[in-house]
Amino acid sequence: MNIEELYRTYFDIVYRYIRSVSRDGALAEEVTQETFFKALKKADQFRDDCDVRVWLCQIAKNTLYDHLKKQKKQLPGEEQPETAESHGGEIFEEKLAQRSQAMEIHKVLHGLSEPYKEVFSLRTFGEL
């Protein structure tokens, strides 16, 4: 499959994933285009044991976070601990507990065998 076919086939999936994470259509389009540019450069690193959609969404996610770091922005709904602490200790403790739970969930998901991990990623992030 050449890059043009790859782009036509998977653009919508990657775009919807990034838009759902960033909640910004213009940013999602920019990140999606950059994702395909990076995929072209990293095509030799693609392993056949991974679904192309998962690979592209991973590149897209990393590209989004790189973009946000450069802009010193955050995703909607994310809050720095200092800001949460200024709203009261209870909110800070609740956010800390949520992050701890998220880390535990991440560990469990990371331990899943490949077909289950891929299905979860596609279902959750690729909206498939």
Number of C-alpha atoms within 10 A of each C-alpha: 6 7 13 9 10 16 18 9 12 16 19 14 20 29 23 20 22 26 18 15 15 20 14 13 14 11 17 22 18 15 25 30 17 16 25 22 14 15 20 13 10 11 12 8 8 13 10 7 8 12 14 14 20 19 13 22 24 16 20 25 19 14 19 23 17 13 15 15 11 9 9 9 11 13 13 10 6 9 11 10 13 9 11 17 14 10 10 10 11 11 15 18 14 12 18 14 12 12 12 12 12 12 12 12 12 11 11 11 14 11 11 12 9 12 11 12 16 16 15 16 17 18 11 11 20 20 12 10
